[in-house]
């Protein structure tokens, strides 16, 4: 992955993985960050959430797809 951008921040690991799966189906490479820290701490809000990262060039399309998911 090249220059990364935050496509969305989630407060649920399951929602982050659902979004990641959708992006993958659409050919958009992504990476989830901060999931382990959230699991260890038992909460995500104080940590700023679980970030779903994509290449900057895919950001607009990824955000459009995630918005349609209604998570």
C-alpha positions as YAML, in Angstrom:
chain: A
units: angstrom
residues:
- id: 1
  name: UNK
  ca: [0.00, 0.00, 0.00]
- id: 2
  name: UNK
  ca: [1.19, 3.49, -0.81]
- id: 3
  name: UNK
  ca: [0.16, 6.74, 0.86]
- id: 4
  name: UNK
  ca: [-2.66, 5.84, 3.25]
- id: 5
  name: UNK
  ca: [-5.76, 7.79, 4.19]
- id: 6
  name: UNK
  ca: [-8.51, 7.08, 6.70]
- id: 7
  name: UNK
  ca: [-11.58, 5.91, 4.80]
- id: 8
  name: UNK
  ca: [-13.64, 5.59, 7.99]
- id: 9
  name: UNK
  ca: [-13.30, 5.22, 11.74]
- id: 10
  name: UNK
  ca: [-15.37, 2.54, 13.44]
- id: 11
  name: UNK
  ca: [-16.14, 1.81, 17.07]
- id: 12
  name: UNK
  ca: [-16.90, -1.84, 16.35]
- id: 13
  name: UNK
  ca: [-14.35, -4.30, 14.97]
- id: 14
  name: UNK
  ca: [-17.10, -6.30, 13.25]
- id: 15
  name: UNK
  ca: [-18.30, -3.24, 11.34]
- id: 16
  name: UNK
  ca: [-14.74, -2.42, 10.31]
- id: 17
  name: UNK
  ca: [-14.31, -5.95, 8.95]
- id: 18
  name: UNK
  ca: [-17.61, -5.83, 7.09]
- id: 19
  name: UNK
  ca: [-16.54, -2.57, 5.44]
- id: 20
  name: UNK
  ca: [-13.13, -4.01, 4.63]
- id: 21
  name: UNK
  ca: [-14.76, -7.03, 2.98]
- id: 22
  name: UNK
  ca: [-16.95, -4.79, 0.85]
- id: 23
  name: UNK
  ca: [-13.96, -2.74, -0.27]
- id: 24
  name: UNK
  ca: [-12.05, -5.91, -1.09]
- id: 25
  name: UNK
  ca: [-14.96, -7.14, -3.23]
- id: 26
  name: UNK
  ca: [-14.75, -3.84, -5.13]
- id: 27
  name: UNK
  ca: [-11.01, -4.23, -5.67]
- id: 28
  name: UNK
  ca: [-9.97, -1.63, -3.10]
- id: 29
  name: UNK
  ca: [-7.05, -2.67, -0.94]
- id: 30
  name: UNK
  ca: [-7.43, -1.71, 2.73]
- id: 31
  name: UNK
  ca: [-5.93, -2.19, 6.15]
- id: 32
  name: UNK
  ca: [-7.45, -2.04, 9.64]
- id: 33
  name: UNK
  ca: [-5.45, -0.19, 12.30]
- id: 34
  name: UNK
  ca: [-5.88, 0.00, 16.08]
- id: 35
  name: UNK
  ca: [-8.07, -3.09, 16.35]
- id: 36
  name: UNK
  ca: [-5.70, -4.94, 18.67]
- id: 37
  name: UNK
  ca: [-5.31, -1.96, 20.99]
- id: 38
  name: UNK
  ca: [-9.08, -1.63, 21.17]
- id: 39
  name: UNK
  ca: [-9.47, -5.31, 22.05]
- id: 40
  name: UNK
  ca: [-6.79, -5.17, 24.72]
- id: 41
  name: UNK
  ca: [-8.20, -2.01, 26.27]
- id: 42
  name: UNK
  ca: [-11.79, -3.24, 25.92]
- id: 43
  name: UNK
  ca: [-13.00, 0.02, 24.42]
- id: 44
  name: UNK
  ca: [-12.46, 2.04, 21.27]
- id: 45
  name: UNK
  ca: [-13.84, 5.52, 21.89]
- id: 46
  name: UNK
  ca: [-10.97, 6.68, 24.08]
- id: 47
  name: UNK
  ca: [-8.48, 5.37, 21.53]
- id: 48
  name: UNK
  ca: [-10.09, 7.24, 18.66]
- id: 49
  name: UNK
  ca: [-11.69, 4.17, 17.14]
- id: 50
  name: UNK
  ca: [-10.60, 1.50, 14.71]
- id: 51
  name: UNK
  ca: [-9.32, 3.04, 11.48]
- id: 52
  name: UNK
  ca: [-9.96, 1.56, 8.05]
- id: 53
  name: UNK
  ca: [-7.15, 2.75, 5.82]
- id: 54
  name: UNK
  ca: [-7.00, 2.84, 2.01]
- id: 55
  name: UNK
  ca: [-4.64, 4.21, -0.58]
- id: 56
  name: UNK
  ca: [-5.23, 7.95, -1.05]
- id: 57
  name: UNK
  ca: [-6.13, 7.35, -4.69]
- id: 58
  name: UNK
  ca: [-9.01, 5.05, -3.59]
- id: 59
  name: UNK
  ca: [-10.29, 7.29, -0.79]
- id: 60
  name: UNK
  ca: [-13.27, 8.92, -2.50]
- id: 61
  name: UNK
  ca: [-14.58, 5.64, -3.90]
- id: 62
  name: UNK
  ca: [-14.04, 3.81, -0.60]
- id: 63
  name: UNK
  ca: [-15.92, 6.48, 1.36]
- id: 64
  name: UNK
  ca: [-18.75, 6.38, -1.17]
- id: 65
  name: UNK
  ca: [-19.08, 2.60, -0.81]
- id: 66
  name: UNK
  ca: [-18.91, 2.71, 2.99]
- id: 67
  name: UNK
  ca: [-21.56, 5.43, 3.13]
- id: 68
  name: UNK
  ca: [-23.95, 3.20, 1.16]
- id: 69
  name: UNK
  ca: [-23.48, 0.39, 3.69]
- id: 70
  name: UNK
  ca: [-25.49, 2.10, 6.44]
- id: 71
  name: UNK
  ca: [-23.43, 0.52, 9.24]
...
